[in-house]
Amino acid sequence: MSSNAVPSINPSNNHDLAGMLTHTLGKTIQNIHCKLPAKIISYDRTANRASVQLMIMLLTTDNSTFSRAPIAEVPVFQYGSGEFFISFNLKAGDLGWIDASDRDISLFLQTYSEEAPNTIRNHDFADGVFYPDIMTKYTIQSEDAENMVIQNLDGSTKITLGASNIKIKHPTLVTIDAPSVVCTGTISATDVIYNGISAINHVHVGVTSGASNTGVSH
């Protein structure tokens, strides 16, 4: 870690007005919260609130470091609109970013309607929103280099959207839960269960079986 001047001032800012203004502006910016990396301590998915630990420590003028205080009851960003959204079950240790709001949002979070700020607090992580970000430890397989991917870390479970096809992959089972399934094209099946009967040796509406066809339709 680089050494910092003690006290916290650049010596070149001494003895002139421009230097004093630069130092004053720098000290003002130090007290304005914007965005920092953070990790999940705990998460209530029903309430969509998390307790988070900021991952950038406080630094003193003698180069001592201190962990920042955890922040509780932080709303978590959920990507969605209309009647649809994407939700993740965040676990302790999951990474992301906390983004400080311009004003106190505490009353808004109680009503989700237009409200005045409850205090004069501004740009404070107490009014932050947590944005999940996987950041690292994931593997995108070479076959998906050009695809949009929703997957687990190693790619063994995934949905990929590419220019030529859409692929759903799971190591054990894919379940479609619907009262009816309509296929407008031909489906080649190597191991499909239809109403408890294997489709390997049966032909279904819109389905071509794998090894052989018996002509039995459902």
C-alpha positions, 0 to 999 in steps of 0.5 A: 500500500502506498504511503500517505502524507501525514497530516492528510494534505499534499504539501504542494497545496500549502501556501496558496489559495489554489492549493487550499481550495483543492485541499478543501474540495478533496476533503469535501469529496471524502465525505460524499458516498457514491459507490463501493464494493460490498458483500452480503452478511445476511439476506431476507428474500421476502422483504428483499432487504440485506445486511452488507459489509463494505469492502473498502476499509477506512484509512487514517493519516498514519496509514492505519486501516479500519473496517467500516460498520455494516449497513443493515436493511439495504434494499436489493436491486431486482431487475424487472418491470411490468409483471415480471422480474428476476430474483436471486437468493443471495447468500452470505459472502456474495459480492456486489455494489452498494450505491448511495442515493442522493437523498434520504429514501427511508420514507419512500421505502415504507410506501413506495410512493412519492415522499419528501426526504425524512432527513437532510442526509444526502449521498450516504450509504444508509440510503444505499441500494445493493446491486448483486455482481458475481464478479469472479469464479465463473466459467463461460464455456467456449461454445457460449462465447458469442451467446447470452448466458444464464448459468451456474458458476461452472456452466453445468446448468444453463440457458443460452441464447445464440444466433442459431439456437436456444439451449437448456442444460441440466445434469439430471432433469429439466421439468416443464410444468404446464397443462399443455405444451404446443410444439410447432416444429419437429422435436427429436427425443432421445429420452422424454417422459410423456405421461409416465411413458418413455418417448424413446420408442413412441411418436408424439404429436410434433415429436420424432423419437430417437432410435425407432418409431412404433407409430404410437401417438398420444 
